Amino acid sequence: MPKKVTPEPTAQAVTPEPAKVLPVSPDYAQARRRVRTYKLFFAHAILFVAVNTLLLLIDVATGGGLWFYWPLFGWGIGLAAHAGIVWGAPRVHAWEERMITHEMRRQAQ
């Protein structure tokens, strides 16, 4: 007579223990965000230089009229706006905080 095979008991689902997140100070988090914005801006600037150099080489190699400066000009406006956001935003934020403090003091009087 064949031996009766009993199914193995099913394993219970194991829920992974949530990762322990160390508390991060607000100053650290803010500094990390600022460094990331600088990094993204510099990546944008490097890409700007590389692509526009390539466009200049293509323009010179193909002859005809010069046109490379049109994308250079348009993208340059975008890069300048990005720079204004990266380096201008902290000043605007500091001014905004000063104005909020000033307004709160005025209302408290």
DSSP file (Angstrom, degrees, kcal/mol; ACC not computed):
  #  RESIDUE AA STRUCTURE BP1 BP2  ACC     N-H-->O    O-->H-N    N-H-->O    O-->H-N    TCO  KAPPA ALPHA  PHI   PSI    X-CA   Y-CA   Z-CA
    1    1 A M              0   0    0      0, 0.0     3,-0.1     0, 0.0     2,-0.0   0.000 360.0 360.0 360.0 134.2    0.0    0.0    0.0
    2    2 A P        -     0   0    0      0, 0.0     2,-0.3     0, 0.0     3,-0.0  -0.327 360.0-106.5 -68.1 146.5    1.4    3.4   -0.9
    3    3 A K        -     0   0    0      1,-0.1     2,-0.4    -2,-0.0     0, 0.0  -0.528  34.0-119.2 -72.6 133.6    2.5    5.7    1.8
    4    4 A K        -     0   0    0     -2,-0.3     2,-0.6    -3,-0.1    -1,-0.1  -0.601  24.0-144.1 -77.9 127.7    0.0    8.5    2.4
    5    5 A V        -     0   0    0     -2,-0.4    -1,-0.0    -3,-0.0     0, 0.0  -0.813   9.1-156.6 -96.7 124.8    1.7   11.9    1.9
    6    6 A T        -     0   0    0     -2,-0.6     2,-0.0     1,-0.0    -2,-0.0  -0.834  25.4-111.0 -98.8 136.8    0.5   14.6    4.2
    7    7 A P        -     0   0    0      0, 0.0     3,-0.1     0, 0.0    -1,-0.0  -0.335  33.9-107.7 -66.5 146.2    1.0   18.2    3.0
    8    8 A E        -     0   0    0      1,-0.1     2,-0.1    -2,-0.0     3,-0.1  -0.436  42.1 -98.0 -68.1 144.6    3.6   20.3    4.8
    9    9 A P        -     0   0    0      0, 0.0     2,-0.1     0, 0.0    -1,-0.1  -0.416  44.9-108.6 -63.7 140.2    2.1   22.9    7.0
   10   10 A T        -     0   0    0      1,-0.1     2,-0.2    -2,-0.1     0, 0.0  -0.436  32.5-112.5 -72.2 142.5    2.1   26.3    5.2
   11   11 A A        -     0   0    0     -2,-0.1     2,-0.2     1,-0.1    -1,-0.1  -0.495  31.4-115.3 -73.9 141.9    4.5   28.8    6.5
   12   12 A Q        -     0   0    0     -2,-0.2     2,-0.2     1,-0.1    -1,-0.1  -0.521  36.7 -98.6 -76.4 145.5    3.0   31.8    8.1
   13   13 A A        -     0   0    0     -2,-0.2     2,-0.7     1,-0.1    -1,-0.1  -0.447  35.7-145.7 -65.3 130.7    3.5   35.1    6.4
   14   14 A V        -     0   0    0     -2,-0.2    -1,-0.1    -3,-0.0    -3,-0.0  -0.884   5.9-150.8-102.4 118.9    6.4   36.9    8.0
   15   15 A T        -     0   0    0     -2,-0.7     2,-0.0     1,-0.0    -2,-0.0  -0.768  23.4-119.2 -88.8 128.7    5.9   40.6    8.1
   16   16 A P        -     0   0    0      0, 0.0     3,-0.1     0, 0.0    -1,-0.0  -0.346  27.9-108.8 -67.5 146.3    9.3   42.4    8.0
   17   17 A E        -     0   0    0      1,-0.1     3,-0.1    -2,-0.0     0, 0.0  -0.557  42.3-103.9 -72.1 134.5   10.0   44.6   11.0
   18   18 A P        -     0   0    0      0, 0.0    -1,-0.1     0, 0.0     2,-0.1  -0.300  41.1-101.3 -61.9 143.7    9.9   48.3    9.9
   19   19 A A        -     0   0    0      1,-0.1     2,-0.7    -3,-0.1     0, 0.0  -0.367  34.4-117.3 -64.8 140.9   13.2   49.9    9.5
   20   20 A K        -     0   0    0     -3,-0.1     2,-0.6    -2,-0.1    -1,-0.1  -0.716  27.8-153.9 -83.6 120.0   14.2   52.0   12.4
   21   21 A V        -     0   0    0     -2,-0.7     3,-0.0     3,-0.0    -1,-0.0  -0.831  10.7-134.6 -98.2 124.2   14.6   55.6   11.2
   22   22 A L        -     0   0    0     -2,-0.6     2,-0.1     1,-0.1    -1,-0.0  -0.536  32.1-101.5 -74.7 141.5   17.0   57.7   13.2
   23   23 A P        -     0   0    0      0, 0.0     2,-0.5     0, 0.0    -1,-0.1  -0.407  36.2-152.4 -65.5 137.6   15.6   61.1   14.0
   24   24 A V        -     0   0    0     -2,-0.1    -3,-0.0    -3,-0.0     0, 0.0  -0.933  16.2-119.9-114.1 132.6   17.0   63.8   11.8
   25   25 A S     >  -     0   0    0     -2,-0.5     4,-2.3     1,-0.1     5,-0.2  -0.367  20.0-122.2 -68.1 149.7   17.3   67.3   13.0
   26   26 A P  H  > S+     0   0    0      0, 0.0     4,-2.4     0, 0.0     5,-0.2   0.855 113.7  55.8 -59.8 -34.1   15.4   70.0   11.0
   27   27 A D  H  > S+     0   0    0      2,-0.2     4,-2.5     1,-0.2     5,-0.2   0.913 108.0  47.6 -64.8 -41.4   18.7   71.8   10.4
   28   28 A Y  H  > S+     0   0    0      2,-0.2     4,-2.6     1,-0.2    -1,-0.2   0.929 112.1  49.5 -63.8 -45.3   20.2   68.7    8.9
   29   29 A A  H  X S+     0   0    0     -4,-2.3     4,-2.1     1,-0.2    -2,-0.2   0.903 112.5  47.5 -62.0 -41.2   17.2   68.1    6.7
   30   30 A Q  H  X S+     0   0    0     -4,-2.4     4,-2.3     2,-0.2    -1,-0.2   0.916 112.1  49.3 -66.8 -42.4   17.2   71.7    5.5
   31   31 A A  H  X S+     0   0    0     -4,-2.5     4,-2.5     1,-0.2    -2,-0.2   0.889 109.9  52.2 -63.4 -38.5   21.0   71.6    4.7
   32   32 A R  H  X S+     0   0    0     -4,-2.6     4,-2.0     2,-0.2    -1,-0.2   0.905 109.3  49.2 -64.5 -41.3   20.5   68.3    2.8
   33   33 A R  H  X S+     0   0    0     -4,-2.1     4,-2.1     2,-0.2    -2,-0.2   0.912 111.2  50.2 -63.4 -41.7   17.7   69.9    0.7
   34   34 A R  H  X S+     0   0    0     -4,-2.3     4,-2.2     1,-0.2    -2,-0.2   0.922 109.8  49.6 -63.7 -43.9   20.0   72.9    0.0
   35   35 A V  H  X S+     0   0    0     -4,-2.5     4,-2.5     1,-0.2    -1,-0.2   0.893 109.6  52.7 -62.4 -38.6   22.9   70.7   -1.1
   36   36 A R  H  X S+     0   0    0     -4,-2.0     4,-2.5     2,-0.2    -1,-0.2   0.899 107.7  50.8 -64.6 -39.5   20.6   68.8   -3.4
   37   37 A T  H  X S+     0   0    0     -4,-2.1     4,-2.1     2,-0.2    -1,-0.2   0.901 111.1  48.8 -65.3 -38.7   19.4   72.0   -5.0
   38   38 A Y  H  X S+     0   0    0     -4,-2.2     4,-2.6     2,-0.2     5,-0.2   0.934 111.1  50.5 -62.7 -44.9   23.0   73.0   -5.6
   39   39 A K  H  X S+     0   0    0     -4,-2.5     4,-2.0     1,-0.2    -2,-0.2   0.912 111.0  47.9 -60.8 -44.1   23.8   69.6   -7.1
   40   40 A L  H  X S+     0   0    0     -4,-2.5     4,-2.1     2,-0.2    -1,-0.2   0.879 111.1  51.5 -65.8 -37.5   20.8   69.7   -9.4
   41   41 A F  H  X S+     0   0    0     -4,-2.1     4,-2.6     2,-0.2    -2,-0.2   0.939 110.0  48.1 -64.6 -45.5   21.8   73.3  -10.6
   42   42 A F  H  X S+     0   0    0     -4,-2.6     4,-2.4     1,-0.2    -2,-0.2   0.866 110.4  52.0 -65.8 -34.4   25.4   72.3  -11.3
   43   43 A A  H  X S+     0   0    0     -4,-2.0     4,-2.2    -5,-0.2    -1,-0.2   0.909 110.5  49.3 -63.4 -41.5   24.1   69.2  -13.3
   44   44 A H  H  X S+     0   0    0     -4,-2.1     4,-2.3     2,-0.2    -2,-0.2   0.913 111.4  49.0 -61.7 -44.0   21.9   71.6  -15.2
   45   45 A A  H  X S+     0   0    0     -4,-2.6     4,-2.3     2,-0.2    -2,-0.2   0.896 110.7  49.5 -65.9 -40.6   24.8   74.0  -15.9
   46   46 A I  H  X S+     0   0    0     -4,-2.4     4,-2.6     1,-0.2    -1,-0.2   0.916 112.2  48.2 -64.7 -42.2   27.1   71.1  -17.1
   47   47 A L  H  X S+     0   0    0     -4,-2.2     4,-2.8     2,-0.2     5,-0.3   0.895 109.4  54.1 -64.1 -39.8   24.4   69.9  -19.4
   48   48 A F  H  X S+     0   0    0     -4,-2.3     4,-2.2     2,-0.2     5,-0.2   0.937 111.9  43.3 -57.6 -49.7   23.8   73.4  -20.7
   49   49 A V  H  X S+     0   0    0     -4,-2.3     4,-2.0     2,-0.2    -2,-0.2   0.924 115.9  48.0 -65.3 -45.0   27.5   73.8  -21.6
   50   50 A A  H  X S+     0   0    0     -4,-2.6     4,-2.1     2,-0.2    -2,-0.2   0.941 115.2  42.8 -63.7 -48.9   27.8   70.3  -23.1
   51   51 A V  H  X S+     0   0    0     -4,-2.8     4,-2.5     1,-0.2    -1,-0.2   0.909 115.5  48.3 -66.6 -41.9   24.7   70.5  -25.3
   52   52 A N  H  X S+     0   0    0     -4,-2.2     4,-2.1    -5,-0.3    -1,-0.2   0.824 109.5  53.3 -71.9 -28.8   25.4   74.0  -26.5
   53   53 A T  H  X S+     0   0    0     -4,-2.0     4,-2.4    -5,-0.2    -1,-0.2   0.921 110.2  48.4 -65.5 -43.5   29.0   73.2  -27.3
   54   54 A L  H  X S+     0   0    0     -4,-2.1     4,-2.5     1,-0.2    -2,-0.2   0.912 110.6  50.7 -62.0 -42.8   27.7   70.3  -29.4
   55   55 A L  H  X S+     0   0    0     -4,-2.5     4,-2.6     1,-0.2    -1,-0.2   0.892 109.4  51.3 -62.5 -39.0   25.2   72.6  -31.1
   56   56 A L  H  X S+     0   0    0     -4,-2.1     4,-2.7     2,-0.2     5,-0.2   0.930 110.6  48.3 -62.6 -45.5   28.0   75.1  -31.9
   57   57 A L  H  X S+     0   0    0     -4,-2.4     4,-2.5     1,-0.2    -2,-0.2   0.905 113.0  47.8 -63.0 -41.3   30.1   72.3  -33.4
   58   58 A I  H  X S+     0   0    0     -4,-2.5     4,-2.2     2,-0.2    -1,-0.2   0.920 112.3  50.1 -63.5 -43.1   27.2   71.1  -35.5
   59   59 A D  H  X S+     0   0    0     -4,-2.6     4,-1.1     1,-0.2    -2,-0.2   0.921 113.9  43.6 -62.4 -45.1   26.4   74.6  -36.6
   60   60 A V  H  < S+     0   0    0     -4,-2.7    -1,-0.2     1,-0.2    -2,-0.2   0.895 114.7  50.5 -68.0 -39.4   30.0   75.3  -37.6
   61   61 A A  H  < S+     0   0    0     -4,-2.5    -2,-0.2    -5,-0.2    -1,-0.2   0.844 111.6  46.5 -69.6 -33.7   30.4   71.9  -39.4
   62   62 A T  H  < S-     0   0    0     -4,-2.2    -1,-0.2     1,-0.2    -2,-0.2   0.690  96.3-154.4 -84.3 -17.5   27.2   72.2  -41.4
   63   63 A G     <  +     0   0    0     -4,-1.1    -1,-0.2    -5,-0.2     2,-0.2  -0.309  48.0 101.5  75.4-163.1   27.8   75.8  -42.6
   64   64 A G  S    S-     0   0    0     -4,-0.1     2,-0.1     2,-0.1    -1,-0.1  -0.493  86.9 -16.7  80.1-156.5   25.1   78.1  -43.6
   65   65 A G  S    S-     0   0    0     -2,-0.2     2,-0.4     1,-0.1    -2,-0.0  -0.447  75.4-102.3 -81.2 156.2   24.0   80.8  -41.2
   66   66 A L        +     0   0    0      1,-0.2    -1,-0.1    -2,-0.1   -10,-0.1  -0.650  51.1 152.9 -78.4 129.9   24.8   80.7  -37.5
   67   67 A W    >   +     0   0    0     -2,-0.4     3,-1.8   -12,-0.1    -1,-0.2   0.433  42.3  98.1-132.0  -8.4   21.9   79.6  -35.5
   68   68 A F  T 3> S+     0   0    0      1,-0.3     4,-1.6     2,-0.2   -12,-0.1   0.768  75.5  66.3 -60.3 -26.2   23.4   78.0  -32.3
   69   69 A Y  H 3> S+     0   0    0      1,-0.2     4,-2.7     2,-0.2    -1,-0.3   0.723  88.3  67.6 -71.9 -19.6   22.9   81.1  -30.3
   70   70 A W  H <> S+     0   0    0     -3,-1.8     4,-2.5     2,-0.2     5,-0.2   0.967 107.3  36.4 -67.0 -51.2   19.1   80.9  -30.4
   71   71 A P  H  > S+     0   0    0      0, 0.0     4,-2.8     0, 0.0     5,-0.3   0.873 116.5  56.5 -66.4 -32.0   18.9   77.7  -28.3
   72   72 A L  H  X S+     0   0    0     -4,-1.6     4,-2.0     2,-0.2    -2,-0.2   0.931 110.6  43.8 -60.6 -44.9   21.8   79.1  -26.2
   73   73 A F  H  X S+     0   0    0     -4,-2.7     4,-1.7     2,-0.2    -1,-0.2   0.937 116.3  45.8 -65.7 -48.8   19.9   82.3  -25.5
   74   74 A G  H  X S+     0   0    0     -4,-2.5     4,-1.4     1,-0.2    -2,-0.2   0.932 117.2  42.4 -63.0 -46.6   16.6   80.5  -24.7
   75   75 A W  H  X S+     0   0    0     -4,-2.8     4,-2.7     1,-0.2    -1,-0.2   0.847 108.6  61.4 -69.1 -32.7   18.1   77.8  -22.5
   76   76 A G  H  X S+     0   0    0     -4,-2.0     4,-2.5    -5,-0.3    -1,-0.2   0.874 101.3  52.9 -60.8 -36.7   20.3   80.5  -20.9
   77   77 A I  H  X S+     0   0    0     -4,-1.7     4,-2.2     2,-0.2    -1,-0.2   0.925 110.6  47.3 -62.4 -43.9   17.1   82.3  -19.7
   78   78 A G  H  X S+     0   0    0     -4,-1.4     4,-2.2     2,-0.2    -2,-0.2   0.896 112.1  49.3 -63.8 -40.2   16.0   79.0  -18.1
   79   79 A L  H  X S+     0   0    0     -4,-2.7     4,-2.4     2,-0.2    -2,-0.2   0.892 110.4  50.7 -66.5 -39.5   19.4   78.4  -16.5
   80   80 A A  H  X S+     0   0    0     -4,-2.5     4,-2.3     2,-0.2    -2,-0.2   0.896 110.1  49.9 -64.5 -39.5   19.4   82.0  -15.1
   81   81 A A  H  X S+     0   0    0     -4,-2.2     4,-2.0     2,-0.2    -2,-0.2   0.910 109.8  51.1 -64.1 -41.1   15.9   81.4  -13.7
   82   82 A H  H  X S+     0   0    0     -4,-2.2     4,-2.5     1,-0.2    -2,-0.2   0.913 109.8  50.1 -61.6 -42.7   17.1   78.2  -12.1
   83   83 A A  H  X>S+     0   0    0     -4,-2.4     4,-3.0     1,-0.2     5,-0.5   0.896 108.2  53.4 -62.1 -40.3   20.1   80.1  -10.6
   84   84 A G  H  X5S+     0   0    0     -4,-2.3     4,-1.7     1,-0.2     5,-0.5   0.877 110.3  47.3 -62.5 -36.9   17.7   82.7   -9.2
   85   85 A I  H  X5S+     0   0    0     -4,-2.0     4,-1.2     3,-0.2    -2,-0.2   0.919 115.1  45.5 -69.0 -43.0   15.6   80.0   -7.6
   86   86 A V  H  <5S+     0   0    0     -4,-2.5    -2,-0.2     1,-0.2    -3,-0.2   0.944 129.9  21.3 -68.2 -48.2   18.6   78.2   -6.1
   87   87 A W  H  <5S+     0   0    0     -4,-3.0     4,-0.4    -5,-0.2    -3,-0.2   0.658 126.4  49.0 -98.8 -15.9   20.4   81.3   -4.8
   88   88 A G  H  X<S+     0   0    0     -4,-1.7     4,-2.1    -5,-0.5     3,-0.3   0.791  95.9  70.2 -90.5 -29.7   17.5   83.8   -4.5
   89   89 A A  H  X S+     0   0    0     -4,-1.2     4,-2.9    -5,-0.5     5,-0.2   0.875  94.6  53.6 -59.8 -41.9   15.0   81.6   -2.7
   90   90 A P  H  > S+     0   0    0      0, 0.0     4,-2.5     0, 0.0    -1,-0.2   0.900 110.2  48.4 -61.6 -36.8   16.9   81.6    0.7
   91   91 A R  H  > S+     0   0    0     -4,-0.4     4,-2.5    -3,-0.3    -2,-0.2   0.915 112.7  47.4 -67.1 -41.4   17.0   85.4    0.7
   92   92 A V  H  X S+     0   0    0     -4,-2.1     4,-2.7     2,-0.2    -1,-0.2   0.918 112.7  49.7 -64.7 -42.2   13.3   85.5   -0.2
   93   93 A H  H  X S+     0   0    0     -4,-2.9     4,-2.4     2,-0.2    -2,-0.2   0.913 111.3  48.7 -63.1 -42.6   12.5   83.0    2.6
   94   94 A A  H  X S+     0   0    0     -4,-2.5     4,-2.2     2,-0.2    -2,-0.2   0.912 112.6  48.5 -64.1 -41.7   14.6   85.0    5.1
   95   95 A W  H  X S+     0   0    0     -4,-2.5     4,-2.4     2,-0.2    -2,-0.2   0.918 110.7  51.4 -62.7 -42.8   12.8   88.2    4.1
   96   96 A E  H  X S+     0   0    0     -4,-2.7     4,-2.3     1,-0.2    -2,-0.2   0.907 109.3  49.7 -61.7 -42.7    9.5   86.4    4.4
   97   97 A E  H  X S+     0   0    0     -4,-2.4     4,-2.4     2,-0.2    -1,-0.2   0.904 110.7  50.3 -63.1 -41.2   10.3   85.1    7.9
   98   98 A R  H  X S+     0   0    0     -4,-2.2     4,-2.5     1,-0.2    -2,-0.2   0.908 111.2  48.6 -62.8 -41.1   11.4   88.7    9.0
   99   99 A M  H  X S+     0   0    0     -4,-2.4     4,-2.7     2,-0.2    -2,-0.2   0.878 110.3  50.9 -67.6 -37.7    8.1   90.1    7.7
  100  100 A I  H  X S+     0   0    0     -4,-2.3     4,-2.5     2,-0.2    -2,-0.2   0.933 112.0  47.3 -63.7 -45.3    6.0   87.5    9.5
  101  101 A T  H  X S+     0   0    0     -4,-2.4     4,-2.2     1,-0.2    -2,-0.2   0.919 113.1  49.0 -61.5 -43.5    7.8   88.2   12.7
  102  102 A H  H  X S+     0   0    0     -4,-2.5     4,-2.3     1,-0.2    -2,-0.2   0.921 112.3  47.7 -61.7 -44.8    7.4   91.9   12.2
  103  103 A E  H  X S+     0   0    0     -4,-2.7     4,-2.4     1,-0.2    -1,-0.2   0.881 110.5  51.7 -66.2 -38.3    3.6   91.5   11.4
  104  104 A M  H  X S+     0   0    0     -4,-2.5     4,-1.6     2,-0.2    -1,-0.2   0.901 111.0  47.9 -65.2 -40.3    3.1   89.2   14.5
  105  105 A R  H  X S+     0   0    0     -4,-2.2     4,-0.7     2,-0.2    -2,-0.2   0.907 111.5  51.0 -65.6 -40.8    4.8   91.8   16.7
  106  106 A R  H >< S+     0   0    0     -4,-2.3     3,-0.8     1,-0.2    -2,-0.2   0.909 110.8  47.8 -63.4 -41.5    2.7   94.6   15.2
  107  107 A Q  H 3< S+     0   0    0     -4,-2.4    -1,-0.2     1,-0.2    -2,-0.2   0.800 105.3  60.1 -70.0 -27.9   -0.5   92.6   15.8
  108  108 A A  H 3<        0   0    0     -4,-1.6    -1,-0.2     1,-0.2    -2,-0.2   0.681 360.0 360.0 -73.6 -16.8    0.4   91.9   19.4
  109  109 A Q    <<        0   0    0     -3,-0.8    -1,-0.2    -4,-0.7    -2,-0.1   0.485 360.0 360.0 -75.6 360.0    0.6   95.6   20.2
